[in-house]
Amino acid sequence: MKKKFILLFFLTVIISVQSQEKTLSFISNSHLDTQWNWDVKTTIDQYILNTMTQNFPLFDKYPGFRFNFESAIHYMWMKEYYPAEYARMKGYIQSGRWHISGGAVNANDVMVPSAESIIRNFLYGQSYYKKEFGIKGGSDIMLPDCFGFPYSLPTLGKHCGMTGFHTAKLAWGSAYDYNNLAPFGIWKGVDGSEIYAVFKGEPYDEHDKYNKDMSKDQDILNIVNDNYSKYGIAAAFRYVGPRSDRGGGLQDNASSSTENTPYWLQTSINSDGPVTVKMETPDQFFARLDQNRNSKYFVWDNELPMSVHGTGCYTSQAMMKYWNRKNELLADATEKTAVMSDWIGALNYPADIIRESWTRLLWHQFHDDLTGTSIPSAYTFSYNDEALVNQDLSKTLLYSVGAVAKQMDTQVEGIPLVVYNPLSINRTDVVEASVIIDTKPQGIRVLDGNNLDVLAQILHYNSKTGKLSFIFQATVPSLGYAVYELRLNENSALPSSSLSISKSSLENESYKVTVDSKGDVSSVYDKKNERELLLTPIRLAMFNNKSESWPSWEITWNTVNTDPVAYVDENVDISVVENGPLRVSLKVSRSKKGSEFVQYIRLMPSFISDRVDFVNEVDWQTRGTLLKAVFPLRTSNTKATYDLSIGAIERGVNTSRLYEVSGHQWADQSHSRNPYGVSILNDCKYGWDKPNSSTLRLTLIHTPAVSNNYTHQKDQDLGLNKFTYSFYGHEGTWNENTQWEASRLNQPMLAFETPKHTGNLGKSYGFATL
């Protein structure tokens, strides 16, 4: 009986699979780059309108025509600038002819934006669609033209209710052999989450090759049969759309109706060939994958980066990356204090400002904007919007912190300061602050809420403005606030700390850092474990950097796989600029190949942090050059681990297909045998490589030499560049300590001068603790 049941079961499965309809799914789309070889003004003036008016006649003429279009920001501009056409489009949406795809604010890059940004992209996109059209936008991650896809994307997509992902870009050179990828299947994320995926969508702007009866096309029939044989599903997926990335619609010439794609799409739909042709939505295709799921499905459990095309995008327009990171974290800090302020009844939650600021930030994460691959005029709009986001969020944070501070007890003898901690850990850290006073004080003293001295030191006093800048030690609860007191012309009762500094070394309880005559850190000696952490000095290296076809997009294997042409080592001047109980700092000024470099090497007491910070200001004037920070480490390992913003990924030594890789706030190299490692942290960089088992390199500036294509990109990133990276040693392998240390670097505590008053929150208040 059991054998009969098993046989019957398998016969049922076979019959079910064999009865599948052979289907070619056409996803009609019109890809619109929000900015690229044009700026957003052109997009709004021309391409947004064209996308509506060139598709409306196709709906009216061809009953089988369907259209998919992504990016909520484009719909927002349709509504704002073209209300009549927008109203007509809403009718096609309601009838199911015009489908909202992608479910996001914009078809953004996904390698550089933080996990929070990707979540917000879906949150605000879907919220807009629900409000405007009464429906959810697509459940698909529609990124046909992005330059690589991280291991975290399926995890984030699944979390946000997305069921599938599709792209055409991997055909441009996947870091993992494109031929080994199936056309479609399942993509697993870093935490094991699964979504369906189209790995080979074919070109998203292809159309004239389909100007025939596709239901009887032998090549498509062979593909469908092959997919059924290999993967158990008799289906094929193809984009169809106009070329040029300018939106619009497929051309339909009435005088030659048998020679255009819309006519042939309708003919193929109506035909009786062995393949059923459908114009449908990505959601419908993923539903078909779900309905026919079987054990033959291809499963990809890894990242999907590009090999060459896109490797430069982790670094191009370096200041755009800087402001993007700062604004992502400012939005995070602002929302947290706004929620706290609302929770205690001090100030209503500013939903509109936070949503509008996030939306403005998000649409500039578009895959030719944040990536650094648009024309110069586009970045006039980009940087202007980044400044507006920063201004609006800063004001909102100030108001929200002020509302909380009003309910705290700030009755002190001196000047009251309220410190805000936006991280969800109880935290002791160095806080930078300033006050306006009449004359330079002879000394300062800072006390905590228990009237106990904490470490503090003056940084500088500006006699023209009266601004006194100083730092002090603060301990603040998780997602919380604490009151401190500044007293002028008094000295701390605390003994001096263990920090020491000379023109060639910095030292705390844990480390002795040595700087050589070239201005490079030549030694980081771990005093507790009695070990040297460097093989050779940490250096700034310059590489010849040329990509003729796609300069900003690409850093080539040849660039990374050859020796540096120069190191930053000329006109070296080293001076002690900070020497106090809370921080010591060397200023290293250098030049090379026309560029000027100023680097502040800083050390704090070990009970606060064992980071060695490198704060950089670079006047970059060196064309055709790639700048990297080189970290030769004694913690040898053929593998390194890279931060994905949510989760992490382990990668090996450079290969010709996978060399310049992405990482967020940190990368780590822990020794393969001894329980010790080093994490390299940063505040705005994303490109890394690992040339051998001992070395990690962080990419800082990418100014490519050009040929005849995109000649303006030869000037990319000339001028002021600011960035910080840090060296952080640890026992054992990387763990949450690395992550928190990176968060502490990226999300400093903030200090605010406040009036004196009583308050029911006391002198220390924590909102939530894990």
Stockholm file with secondary structure:
# STOCKHOLM 1.0

chainA/1-770         MKKKFILLFFLTVIISVQSQEKTLSFISNSHLDTQWNWDVKTTIDQYILNTMTQNFPLFDKYPGFRFNFESAIHYMWMKEYYPAEYARMKGYIQSGRWHISGGAVNANDVMVPSAESIIRNFLYGQSYYKKEFGIKGGSDIMLPDCFGFPYSLPTLGKHCGMTGFHTAKLAWGSAYDYNNLAPFGIWKGVDGSEIYAVFKGEPYDEHDKYNKDMSKDQDILNIVNDNYSKYGIAAAFRYVGPRSDRGGGLQDNASSSTENTPYWLQTSINSDGPVTVKMETPDQFFARLDQNRNSKYFVWDNELPMSVHGTGCYTSQAMMKYWNRKNELLADATEKTAVMSDWIGALNYPADIIRESWTRLLWHQFHDDLTGTSIPSAYTFSYNDEALVNQDLSKTLLYSVGAVAKQMDTQVEGIPLVVYNPLSINRTDVVEASVIIDTKPQGIRVLDGNNLDVLAQILHYNSKTGKLSFIFQATVPSLGYAVYELRLNENSALPSSSLSISKSSLENESYKVTVDSKGDVSSVYDKKNERELLLTPIRLAMFNNKSESWPSWEITWNTVNTDPVAYVDENVDISVVENGPLRVSLKVSRSKKGSEFVQYIRLMPSFISDRVDFVNEVDWQTRGTLLKAVFPLRTSNTKATYDLSIGAIERGVNTSRLYEVSGHQWADQSHSRNPYGVSILNDCKYGWDKPNSSTLRLTLIHTPAVSNNYTHQKDQDLGLNKFTYSFYGHEGTWNENTQWEASRLNQPMLAFETPKHTGNLGKSYGFATL
#=GR chainA/1-770 SS CHHHHHHHHHHHHHHHHHTCCCEEEEEEBCCBCSSSSSCHHHIIIIIHHHHHHTTHHHHHHCTTCCEEEECHHHHHHHHHHCHHHHHHHHHHHHTTSEEEESCSSSCBCSSSSCHHHHHHHHHHHHHHHHHHHSSCCCSEEECTTCSCBCTTHHHHHHHTTCCEEECSGGGGTBSSCGGGSCSEEEEECTTSCEEEEESCCCCTTCCGGGCSCGGGCHHHHHHHHHHHHHHSCCEEEEEECCSSSBCCCCCCCGGGGGGSHHHHHHHHHHCCSSSEEEECCHHHHHHHHHHTCCTTCCEEESCBCBSSBTGGGGTSSHHHHHHHHHHHHHHHHHHHHHHHHHHTTSSCCCHHHHHHHHHHHHHTTBTTTTTSCSCHHHHHHHHHHHHHHHHHHHHHHHHHHHHHHTTSCCCCSSEEEEEEECSSSCEEEEEEEEEECSSCCSCEEEECTTSCEECEEEEEEETTTTEEEEEEEEEECTTEEEEEEEEETCCCSSCCCSCEEETTEEECSSEEEEECTTSCEEEEEETTTTEECBSSCBEEEEEECBCSSSTTTBCCHHHHTSCCSEESCEEEEEEEEEESSSCEEEEEEEEETTEEEEEEEEECCTTTCCEEEEEEEEEECCTTEEEEEEEEBSSCCSCEEEECSSSEEEECSCCSSSCSEECSSEEEEECSSSSEEEEEEESSCCEEEEEETTEEEEEEEEECBCSSSSGGGGGTTCEEEEEEEEEEEEESSCCHHHHHHHHHHHSCCEEEECCCCCCTTTTEEESCCC
#=GC SS_cons         CHHHHHHHHHHHHHHHHHTCCCEEEEEEBCCBCSSSSSCHHHIIIIIHHHHHHTTHHHHHHCTTCCEEEECHHHHHHHHHHCHHHHHHHHHHHHTTSEEEESCSSSCBCSSSSCHHHHHHHHHHHHHHHHHHHSSCCCSEEECTTCSCBCTTHHHHHHHTTCCEEECSGGGGTBSSCGGGSCSEEEEECTTSCEEEEESCCCCTTCCGGGCSCGGGCHHHHHHHHHHHHHHSCCEEEEEECCSSSBCCCCCCCGGGGGGSHHHHHHHHHHCCSSSEEEECCHHHHHHHHHHTCCTTCCEEESCBCBSSBTGGGGTSSHHHHHHHHHHHHHHHHHHHHHHHHHHTTSSCCCHHHHHHHHHHHHHTTBTTTTTSCSCHHHHHHHHHHHHHHHHHHHHHHHHHHHHHHTTSCCCCSSEEEEEEECSSSCEEEEEEEEEECSSCCSCEEEECTTSCEECEEEEEEETTTTEEEEEEEEEECTTEEEEEEEEETCCCSSCCCSCEEETTEEECSSEEEEECTTSCEEEEEETTTTEECBSSCBEEEEEECBCSSSTTTBCCHHHHTSCCSEESCEEEEEEEEEESSSCEEEEEEEEETTEEEEEEEEECCTTTCCEEEEEEEEEECCTTEEEEEEEEBSSCCSCEEEECSSSEEEECSCCSSSCSEECSSEEEEECSSSSEEEEEEESSCCEEEEEETTEEEEEEEEECBCSSSSGGGGGTTCEEEEEEEEEEEEESSCCHHHHHHHHHHHSCCEEEECCCCCCTTTTEEESCCC
//
